[in-house]
């Protein structure tokens, strides 16, 4: 794993020890603080993004494939959502009449942050793909019932299946590369940073003012 992953694991352990020491009134030094990781941060690599040509090709293949897994590509590529946010959607989260997608937590899938709960416009290829997935739901309460089990949402299984195709046909790019691509496309279109953060469910860097009001409307 990357050194950043090691650091996250250590931070989790450190938090457990800090909490335990405080609760049990133990006066000890946390063994997981100030741990040095050799060459920390030196293994960071920039995640690749899809070209416009790759998106056009991929969307075309997905929409004609008959595969619900491949249909994830245009949905992710045109909404910027995290894969688990889409795989864990309930049918009631999709408003085809108003062409709106509601990203909200449910009994089988939580969201990464409080700011991840949002409503997004469904447009273009994403709308086409969602319509096809809805037609294949066969009366299920879930958009992707094959990845919903009693103990939760198996988004990792969907990720593995989708990434197998993407890596093979699109120069080793992955499903998460689509999220990075959306961010770049929004930047190129000069969309305000606050709106980009709201669309993607990213934590806002806009300060206190960005939390005033209701935020950007779906329109």
ABEGO torsion letter per residue (X at the ends): XBAAAAAAAAAAAAAAAAAAAAAAGBBBBBAABGBBBBGBGAABBBBBBBBAAAAAAAAAAAAAAGBAAAAAAAAAAAAGBBAAAAAABBAAABBAAAGBBBBBBBAABBBABAAABBBBBBBEAAAAAAAAAAAAAGGBABABAAABBAAEBBAAAAAAAAAAAAAAABGGBBAAAAAAAAAAAAAAAGBBAAAAAAAAGBBBAAEAAAABEAEBBAX
